[in-house]
Amino acid sequence: MIGVIFRQFGQIVEVRIDDNNLYFRQGSTSFATIDGIKLSKEGCIKENPDLADRKDWRQESINRFKVKLDSFNSEKKKMGYIIEDLKKYGFIPLYYQEKGHRPKKIMT
Protein backbone atom coordinates (compact mmCIF):
# COMPACT_ATOMS: atom_id res chain seq x y z
CA MET A 1 0.00 0.00 0.00
CA ILE A 2 1.24 3.45 -0.97
CA GLY A 3 -0.35 6.73 0.03
CA VAL A 4 0.33 10.36 -0.84
CA ILE A 5 -1.12 13.43 0.81
CA PHE A 6 -1.64 16.45 -1.44
CA ARG A 7 -2.67 20.04 -0.85
CA GLN A 8 -4.82 21.89 -3.36
CA PHE A 9 -6.19 25.37 -2.68
CA GLY A 10 -6.02 24.83 1.09
CA GLN A 11 -7.74 21.43 0.95
CA ILE A 12 -6.02 18.19 1.91
CA VAL A 13 -6.48 15.26 -0.46
CA GLU A 14 -5.14 11.76 0.15
CA VAL A 15 -4.62 9.15 -2.56
CA ARG A 16 -3.91 5.50 -1.78
CA ILE A 17 -3.00 2.60 -4.00
CA ASP A 18 -3.39 -0.90 -2.63
CA ASP A 19 -2.38 -3.37 -5.33
CA ASN A 20 -4.85 -2.59 -8.15
CA ASN A 21 -7.25 -0.56 -6.01
CA LEU A 22 -7.19 3.24 -6.01
CA TYR A 23 -8.78 5.32 -3.24
CA PHE A 24 -9.27 9.07 -2.77
CA ARG A 25 -10.18 11.07 0.33
CA GLN A 26 -10.68 14.79 0.76
CA GLY A 27 -10.46 16.31 4.23
CA SER A 28 -11.93 14.06 6.91
CA THR A 29 -14.32 12.17 4.63
CA SER A 30 -14.06 8.44 4.11
CA PHE A 31 -12.14 6.94 1.21
CA ALA A 32 -13.89 6.60 -2.15
CA THR A 33 -12.93 4.60 -5.19
CA ILE A 34 -12.38 6.20 -8.57
CA ASP A 35 -16.04 5.45 -9.34
CA GLY A 36 -17.16 7.69 -6.48
CA ILE A 37 -15.20 10.87 -7.16
CA LYS A 38 -16.53 14.02 -8.79
CA LEU A 39 -15.41 14.62 -12.35
CA SER A 40 -15.64 17.78 -14.36
CA LYS A 41 -17.01 17.24 -17.87
CA GLU A 42 -14.80 20.05 -19.14
CA GLY A 43 -11.72 18.44 -17.61
CA CYS A 44 -12.56 15.01 -19.00
CA ILE A 45 -13.12 16.45 -22.46
CA LYS A 46 -9.85 18.38 -22.24
CA GLU A 47 -8.02 15.11 -21.61
CA ASN A 48 -10.16 13.11 -24.06
CA PRO A 49 -11.67 15.37 -26.75
CA ASP A 50 -13.46 12.45 -28.42
CA LEU A 51 -15.81 12.21 -25.40
CA ALA A 52 -17.42 15.62 -26.02
CA ASP A 53 -20.56 14.22 -27.67
CA ARG A 54 -20.86 10.99 -25.72
CA LYS A 55 -23.55 10.53 -23.09
CA ASP A 56 -21.34 8.10 -21.17
CA TRP A 57 -18.37 10.51 -20.99
CA ARG A 58 -17.96 10.04 -17.22
CA GLN A 59 -17.84 6.24 -17.23
CA GLU A 60 -15.61 6.15 -20.30
CA SER A 61 -13.17 8.60 -18.65
CA ILE A 62 -13.03 6.40 -15.57
CA ASN A 63 -12.50 3.27 -17.70
CA ARG A 64 -9.64 4.90 -19.61
CA PHE A 65 -8.01 6.01 -16.36
CA LYS A 66 -8.27 2.46 -14.98
CA VAL A 67 -6.72 1.02 -18.14
CA LYS A 68 -3.88 3.55 -17.92
CA LEU A 69 -3.18 2.62 -14.29
CA ASP A 70 -3.29 -1.09 -15.11
CA SER A 71 -0.54 -0.53 -17.68
CA PHE A 72 1.94 0.13 -14.85
CA ASN A 73 3.42 -2.95 -13.22
CA SER A 74 4.03 -1.62 -9.70
CA GLU A 75 2.35 0.53 -7.08
CA LYS A 76 5.27 2.96 -7.17
CA LYS A 77 4.95 3.51 -10.90
CA LYS A 78 1.19 3.99 -10.58
CA MET A 79 1.66 6.55 -7.82
CA GLY A 80 4.37 8.32 -9.80
CA TYR A 81 1.93 8.71 -12.68
CA ILE A 82 -0.80 10.01 -10.36
CA ILE A 83 1.56 12.51 -8.71
CA GLU A 84 2.68 13.91 -12.06
CA ASP A 85 -0.87 14.01 -13.39
CA LEU A 86 -2.31 15.78 -10.33
CA LYS A 87 0.52 18.34 -10.30
CA LYS A 88 -0.89 19.68 -13.58
CA TYR A 89 -4.09 20.59 -11.73
CA GLY A 90 -2.51 22.40 -8.80
CA PHE A 91 -2.14 19.46 -6.40
CA ILE A 92 1.05 19.77 -4.35
CA PRO A 93 2.39 16.46 -2.96
CA LEU A 94 3.30 16.86 0.72
CA TYR A 95 3.82 13.40 2.25
CA TYR A 96 4.51 9.90 0.97
CA GLN A 97 3.78 6.74 2.94
CA GLU A 98 4.59 3.18 1.97
CA LYS A 99 3.38 -0.09 3.56
CA GLY A 100 2.22 1.53 6.79
CA HIS A 101 5.57 3.10 7.63
CA ARG A 102 5.80 6.68 8.84
CA PRO A 103 4.93 9.31 6.25
CA LYS A 104 7.93 11.05 4.70
CA LYS A 105 7.90 14.67 3.61
CA ILE A 106 8.20 15.10 -0.13
CA MET A 107 10.84 17.66 -1.00
CA THR A 108 9.76 19.67 -4.04
Secondary structure, DSSP 8 states (H G I E B T S, - for coil): -EEEEEEETTEEEEEEEETTEEEEEETTS--EEGGGS---HHHHHHH-GGGTT-TTHHHHHHHHHHHHHHTSSSHHHHHHHHHHHHHTTT-EEEEEEETT---EE---
